[in-house]
């Protein structure tokens, strides 16, 4: 028996769930599989959504990567004082969440991560895309792939390394980036290759195995999945990153999860499939149950006092360092 682990778990149980999620200590070992709850009140959900929507980034430049009004991105250059003198900056492309049907590239991102990356010598972009039901989820993923190709084609003007992309997404955006990092067809149709994606960072994603959502997350999350994808098993398989985890894949994957039971099971499954294919994949789980942890991870990543930030920083030094 791990006495220290049990003591930590008992101490966490005595704290307010909001305080635990904000603290965000890493959860390790079999404790990641503890049954969790999502019993926060509707007023608290609205409060979290309001906080997320208000946390919009400043600066940057808007660019159109397509003809539709929704097909825009905002770009920030790497801090020249921190950038490499001998090579162009790697770029982080962020894909917002919102169950594929809500949110924008500014109101669903969490601004702390932008300053964090830019100050460390990475360029940063956040991409907007058309929401369902105006398009299908597959068409959304293709729009994001097209935005990547736009950045590649403008690499000289933007002073970025076109072969060192980091795709990052939160919630349904995490589903999008993991699909782009495993299913080569989207980037190929956009005119580029999965080989330029050196890393994928998924923040509290779901639907890695879409059909499994019905069992893993019965209720609103499964309902959103059915709204987005329908119930045809062939389609559910086609949009599931785990089902595309055989190589070739993006260079490496970092799965950062809040302590939400069903999604962690799918993350373990995805990590196992990717590692079996020879793709370096790491999973870390952090305190914060239910929707509370889901939003706190989005808002706090990039804050040096939030434990997941240090985990990500150390991982990036190995897989996509600024050189």
Secondary structure, 3 states (H helix, E strand, C coil): CCHHHHHHHHHHHHCCHHHHHHHCCEECHHHHHCCCCCCCCHHHHHHHHHHHHHCCCCCCEEEECCCCCCCEEEEECCCCCCCCCCCCEEEEEEECCCCCCCCCCCCCCCCHHHHHHHHCCCEEEEECCCCCCCCCHHHHHHHHHHHHHHHHHCHHHHCEEEEEEEEEEECHHHHHHHHHCCCCHHHHHHCCCHHHEEEEEEECCCCCCHHHHHHHCCCHHHHHHHHHHCCCHHHHHHCCHHHHCCCCCCCEEEEEEEECHHHHHHHHHHHHHHHHCCCEEEEEEEEEEHHHHHHHHHHHCCCCCCHHHHHHHHHHHHHCCCC
